[in-house]
Every structure is written in structure tokens, then in C-alpha cells.
Amino acid sequence: MRLQEAEEMPKISLPLQEAEGKIAGTYVNLYPPGIPLIIPGEVITEELIKLIDKYVRLGLNVQGVESPGGGGVSARELTIETIKGRRN
């Protein structure tokens, strides 16, 4: 899916662990330095989920995933915006 199309589509927040195969609706960045791990329109893979989980457990700043409790120590507790109703 093209980036512009993904940015304009309706989104839903899902637990990151349930997002495998879904289409990302947001950017996920490792900051600093601001490297995109996921961009809108990209398919969320198991590999990406594991990478995000690793970075979060290391205490790195991963932007674009949210923790309902405001902390988050693993991908099991994180949510991500995906394109509503779309799956790869």
C-alpha cells in the first residue's frame, strides 16, 4: 500500500503482538537517531515485532507504539495503529 493511501485510511489500535500481517497505520521510530522501523502502509512482520520488543526491553525510546499503562516493558503490553479492516 502506498504511504499516502495508508495515511488517509481509517485506523484502529491493536496490541502489537496481534498486529502480525496487518498493515501499519503509523510510523514506528527508534529515537534517537529517528530511524523508521515501520512506515504507514508496511506489513507488520513477526521479525519487526521481535525487534521492537528487543528495543523496548533494552529501554530504548521507540516512538509510535503506546503502552496503555504508560510504561511498557515488552511488546505484549504495547499497541500500534493499523489500517482498519486491512490485512496483508
PEUR-V335739 format. One record per residue. PSI is psi in degrees with one decimal (* if undefined). OMEGA is omega in radians with two decimals (none if undefined). D_FIRST is the distance of its C-alpha to the first C-alpha in Angstrom with 1 decimal. Layout:
PSI | OMEGA | D_FIRST
PSI | OMEGA | D_FIRST
//
This chain:
139.2 | 3.12 | 0.0
149.7 | -3.11 | 3.8
-49.4 | -3.11 | 6.5
-41.9 | 3.12 | 8.6
-43.9 | -3.13 | 6.8
-39.0 | -3.13 | 6.5
-26.2 | -3.07 | 10.1
-12.5 | -3.07 | 11.4
155.0 | 3.09 | 10.7
147.2 | -3.05 | 13.7
159.8 | 3.07 | 14.1
144.3 | 3.12 | 16.6
127.6 | -3.14 | 18.5
155.1 | 2.97 | 19.1
136.7 | -3.11 | 21.3
-39.4 | -3.12 | 19.6
-20.4 | -3.14 | 21.4
4.1 | -3.02 | 19.8
-2.3 | -3.13 | 16.2
130.6 | -3.13 | 15.9
-11.3 | 3.10 | 13.1
165.4 | 3.12 | 11.5
125.6 | -3.13 | 8.2
139.8 | 3.10 | 9.7
4.5 | -3.09 | 10.5
165.4 | 3.00 | 12.8
143.5 | 2.94 | 14.1
119.0 | -3.05 | 16.6
144.7 | 2.94 | 19.2
117.9 | -3.03 | 22.4
134.1 | -0.20 | 24.9
159.9 | 0.23 | 27.0
5.6 | 3.13 | 25.9
28.0 | -3.14 | 22.5
123.7 | 3.10 | 20.4
127.3 | 3.02 | 16.8
-35.4 | 3.13 | 16.5
142.0 | 3.03 | 13.0
155.8 | 3.12 | 10.6
134.8 | -3.14 | 8.4
-10.9 | -3.13 | 4.9
145.5 | 3.07 | 7.0
131.8 | 3.12 | 8.9
118.3 | -3.09 | 12.3
164.8 | 3.06 | 14.9
-38.6 | 3.13 | 18.7
-43.1 | 3.12 | 19.4
-40.0 | 3.11 | 17.6
-43.8 | 3.12 | 19.4
-39.0 | 3.13 | 22.6
-45.2 | 3.10 | 22.2
-43.8 | 3.11 | 21.7
-43.7 | 3.13 | 24.7
-48.5 | -3.12 | 26.8
-40.8 | 3.13 | 26.2
-43.6 | 3.13 | 27.1
-28.9 | 3.09 | 30.2
-6.3 | 3.12 | 31.3
16.3 | 3.13 | 31.3
158.2 | -3.12 | 28.7
104.1 | 3.10 | 26.9
111.7 | -3.12 | 23.3
143.1 | 3.08 | 21.7
-8.1 | 2.99 | 18.9
146.7 | -3.06 | 20.4
151.9 | 3.03 | 23.3
120.3 | -3.14 | 26.5
-32.0 | -3.14 | 28.0
-4.2 | 3.10 | 31.4
7.6 | 3.14 | 30.7
-77.7 | 3.10 | 31.2
114.8 | 3.11 | 29.2
-6.8 | 3.10 | 30.5
166.2 | -3.14 | 28.0
-23.2 | 3.13 | 24.5
-24.2 | -3.09 | 26.2
-1.8 | -3.04 | 27.0
152.4 | 3.03 | 23.7
159.2 | 3.13 | 21.0
146.7 | 3.06 | 17.4
129.9 | 3.07 | 15.2
164.6 | 3.11 | 12.4
125.3 | -3.07 | 10.4
125.1 | 3.06 | 13.3
4.4 | -3.10 | 13.7
138.4 | 3.07 | 10.3
148.7 | 3.13 | 10.8
* | none | 9.5
//
